Amino acid sequence: MKYLDEYRHPEIVKKLAAAIKAITTQPWNIMEVCGGQTHSIIKYGIDQLLPGEINLIHGPGCPVCVTPLAYIDKALAIAAQPEVIFCSFGDMLRVPGTDHDLLSLKAQGADIRIVYSPLDALNLARQHPGRNVVFFGVGFETTAPTTALAAYQAKQQDLSNFSLLICHVRVPPVMQALLRSPNNQVQGFLGAGHVCSIMGYHEYLPLCAHYQIPIVVTGFEPVDILHGLYLCIKQLEEKRCQVENEYSRVVNMQGNQPAQQLMRQVFDIVDRSWRGLGEIAASGLALTAEYEQWNAERRFAVATINTQEPRDCRSGEVLKGLIKPAHCPEFGKRCTPEHPLGATMVSSEGACAAYYRYRRFEHA
């Protein structure tokens, strides 16, 4: 199948792995920002094809994983209201809040529905004019445009029974926060191709120049990731730093201009707290004053909920790349997908979930 078989071709994979080995002369720490890339790396054993000098660091590129506990508790408080139809992407339902999760609240009778798009939630609001329909908007710049479109259409149609709980976050500020950290180990980045399909990669140019670090935008298949790693390692070995686009079949410099314009119309850039990472300046999106009427935090008076993160979950260290999931003493013991301590174990892009699914017997 085009764009699958050719990007998983065993001979190409072997050649790229050999090429990486041939150019590697010293240790390098490279972070893949995206959780989707992490799952591909662990699923296909890409890290096991690399020379021992190359250490892949799994970054905070899972939007479910970095949604702060306070927003899970806000979602639970809203979803518990009897007049509410609460809509969310499926992998948010198992993320633990302070006392329970959305799935257990649904089992207790709350009207919580899994949707594939915020526009599905918008349709529910049209179909149920007597109910308050709330969509839980999480994700990076990849999913933010469809949330913005839902807000835009709600305003155009004056749908007063629809609102949005917004916890969208932005990738470049968290990359900068990691590079500023005194514990930073990252020497090169693999950029998230799906984010760059929306935003382009011009925002990475000042990061690359200021921190003198190579950034290679890449995709999610084995050939994509290995080619991206080859380009990144080649830069490091040659003492160069620039932004390269390995994913040119999908990404261009400027990105999707209409999507960006809609996001600017609907969202303001704000400071945002990240689960396990703390507050990061200019890293979040929030509805503008023009769209405040559709702000679920205001409508349901949950903005003051400010839950502190639990101490027994080390997902923050995983998200910063300080430890691998299997190095957590609770991994596969107290913390499993059925009984998770944190979001990284239940999200479809979480690093802990990837290790549990594909590597847990290695680390037993």
Residue pairs with C-beta under 8 A, 6 or more apart in sequence:
3 221
3 249
4 221
6 12
6 223
7 219
7 221
7 222
7 223
7 224
8 44
8 221
8 222
8 223
9 223
12 223
13 49
13 222
13 223
13 226
16 223
16 226
16 227
16 230
17 49
17 50
17 226
19 230
20 50
20 51
20 54
20 226
20 229
20 230
20 233
21 50
21 51
23 230
23 233
23 234
23 237
24 51
24 53
24 54
24 233
24 237
25 53
25 237
26 53
26 237
27 53
27 54
27 55
28 53
28 54
28 55
28 187
28 188
28 233
28 236
29 55
29 57
29 185
29 186
29 187
29 188
29 321
30 54
30 55
30 56
30 57
30 186
30 187
30 188
30 189
30 190
30 229
30 232
30 233
31 56
31 57
31 58
31 59
31 178
31 186
31 188
31 189
31 190
31 321
32 38
32 41
32 56
32 57
32 58
32 59
32 61
32 189
32 190
32 225
33 59
33 60
33 61
33 171
33 175
33 189
33 190
33 191
33 192
34 59
34 61
34 190
34 192
34 193
34 194
34 195
34 220
34 349
35 58
35 61
35 62
35 63
35 65
35 347
35 349
35 350
35 351
35 354
36 61
36 192
36 194
36 220
36 349
37 61
37 190
37 192
37 218
37 220
37 225
38 58
38 59
38 61
38 62
38 349
38 351
38 354
39 348
39 349
39 353
39 354
40 46
40 220
40 221
40 222
40 225
41 47
41 56
41 225
42 354
42 355
42 357
42 358
42 359
43 354
43 357
43 358
44 222
46 56
46 222
46 225
46 226
47 54
47 56
49 226
50 56
50 229
54 229
54 233
57 185
57 186
57 321
58 318
58 319
58 321
58 324
58 325
58 351
59 178
59 189
59 319
59 321
60 66
60 174
60 178
60 274
60 276
60 277
60 319
60 320
61 140
61 171
61 192
61 349
62 319
62 343
62 344
62 347
62 349
62 350
62 351
63 138
63 139
63 140
63 143
63 168
63 169
63 349
64 89
64 91
64 92
64 95
64 138
64 343
64 346
64 347
64 348
64 349
64 350
65 275
65 276
65 315
65 319
65 342
65 343
65 344
65 347
65 349
65 350
65 351
66 169
66 174
66 274
66 275
66 276
66 277
66 319
66 343
67 92
67 95
67 138
67 167
67 275
67 343
68 167
68 273
68 274
68 275
68 307
68 309
69 97
69 98
69 275
69 307
69 308
69 309
69 310
70 273
70 305
70 306
70 307
71 138
71 165
71 167
72 92
72 95
72 96
72 97
72 98
72 101
72 102
72 307
73 97
73 98
73 305
73 307
74 165
74 297
74 302
74 303
74 305
75 86
75 88
75 92
75 97
75 102
75 136
75 165
76 97
76 99
76 100
76 101
76 102
76 105
77 300
77 302
77 305
78 84
78 86
78 134
78 165
78 296
78 300
78 302
79 86
79 102
79 105
79 106
79 110
79 111
79 112
79 134
80 105
80 110
81 132
81 300
83 131
83 132
84 110
84 111
84 131
84 132
84 133
84 134
84 300
85 111
85 113
85 124
85 128
85 131
85 132
85 133
85 134
86 102
86 110
86 111
86 112
86 113
86 134
86 136
87 112
87 113
87 114
87 115
87 118
87 120
87 121
87 124
87 133
87 134
87 135
87 136
88 102
88 112
88 113
88 114
88 115
88 135
88 136
89 114
89 115
89 116
89 136
89 138
89 139
90 114
91 346
91 347
91 348
91 349
92 102
92 136
92 138
93 101
93 102
93 103
93 106
93 112
93 114
94 101
94 102
94 103
94 337
94 340
94 346
95 101
95 102
95 340
95 343
95 346
95 347
96 340
96 341
96 342
96 343
96 346
97 307
98 307
102 110
102 112
103 112
105 112
106 112
111 131
113 121
113 124
115 121
115 124
115 135
117 146
118 135
118 137
118 146
118 147
118 149
118 150
118 164
119 146
119 149
119 150
119 153
121 133
121 134
121 135
121 150
121 162
122 133
122 135
122 150
122 153
122 154
122 159
122 162
124 133
125 131
125 133
125 154
125 159
125 161
125 162
126 157
126 159
128 161
129 161
130 161
131 161
132 161
132 162
132 163
132 299
133 161
133 162
133 163
134 162
134 163
134 164
134 165
134 296
134 300
135 147
135 150
135 162
135 163
135 164
135 165
136 165
136 167
137 143
137 144
137 147
137 164
137 165
137 166
137 167
137 168
138 167
138 168
139 147
139 168
139 169
140 168
140 169
140 170
140 171
140 192
140 195
141 168
141 170
141 171
141 195
141 198
141 199
141 263
142 192
142 194
142 195
142 197
142 198
143 168
144 168
144 198
144 263
144 267
144 285
145 198
145 256
145 259
145 262
145 263
147 164
147 166
147 168
147 266
148 259
148 262
148 263
148 265
148 266
148 267
149 262
150 162
150 164
151 164
151 266
151 287
151 291
151 294
152 262
152 265
152 266
153 159
154 162
154 294
155 290
155 291
155 293
155 294
160 293
162 294
163 294
163 295
163 296
163 299
163 300
164 287
164 294
164 295
164 296
165 296
165 297
166 267
166 285
166 286
166 287
166 295
166 296
166 297
167 272
167 284
168 267
168 284
168 285
169 272
169 274
169 283
169 284
169 285
170 269
170 282
170 283
170 284
170 285
171 191
171 192
171 195
171 199
172 203
172 204
172 207
173 280
173 281
173 282
173 283
174 274
174 277
174 280
174 283
175 189
175 204
175 207
176 207
176 211
177 277
177 280
177 283
178 184
178 186
178 320
178 321
179 186
179 207
179 211
179 213
181 320
183 320
183 322
185 321
185 322
186 213
186 321
187 213
187 236
188 213
188 214
188 215
188 216
188 232
188 233
188 235
188 236
189 213
189 214
189 215
189 216
189 232
190 216
190 217
190 218
190 225
190 228
190 229
190 232
191 201
191 204
191 215
191 216
191 217
191 218
191 243
192 217
193 217
193 218
193 219
193 220
193 224
193 247
193 250
193 251
194 220
194 250
196 217
196 245
196 247
196 251
196 255
197 247
197 250
197 251
197 255
197 256
198 255
198 256
198 259
198 260
199 255
199 256
199 260
200 251
200 252
200 253
200 254
200 255
200 256
201 215
201 217
201 243
201 245
201 251
201 253
201 255
202 253
202 254
202 255
204 215
204 217
204 243
205 243
207 213
207 215
208 214
208 215
208 241
208 242
208 243
209 241
212 241
213 241
214 231
214 232
214 235
214 236
214 240
214 241
214 242
214 243
214 244
215 243
215 244
216 228
216 229
216 231
216 232
216 235
216 243
216 244
216 245
216 246
217 228
217 243
217 244
217 245
217 246
217 247
217 251
218 224
218 225
218 227
218 228
218 246
218 247
219 225
219 228
219 246
219 247
219 250
224 246
224 247
227 246
228 246
228 247
231 244
231 246
232 244
235 241
235 242
235 244
245 251
245 252
245 253
263 285
265 288
266 287
266 288
266 291
267 285
267 286
267 287
267 288
268 285
268 286
268 287
268 288
269 282
269 284
269 285
270 282
270 284
270 285
270 286
271 279
271 280
271 281
271 282
271 283
271 284
272 279
272 280
272 283
272 284
272 285
273 279
273 280
274 280
274 283
274 319
275 309
275 315
275 316
275 319
275 342
275 343
276 309
276 313
276 315
276 316
276 317
276 318
276 319
276 320
276 342
277 316
277 319
277 320
287 294
287 295
292 298
296 302
297 303
309 316
310 341
310 342
312 330
312 334
312 341
313 330
313 335
313 341
313 342
314 323
314 328
314 330
314 342
315 341
315 342
315 343
315 344
315 345
315 352
317 323
317 328
318 324
318 325
318 328
318 344
318 351
318 352
319 344
319 351
324 351
324 355
325 331
325 344
325 351
325 352
325 354
325 355
325 356
326 332
326 355
326 359
326 360
326 362
326 363
328 335
328 352
330 341
331 352
331 355
331 356
331 360
331 363
332 356
332 360
332 363
332 364
334 341
335 341
335 342
335 345
335 352
336 345
336 356
337 345
337 346
337 353
337 356
340 346
342 352
343 350
344 350
344 351
344 352
344 353
345 352
345 353
345 356
346 353
347 353
355 363
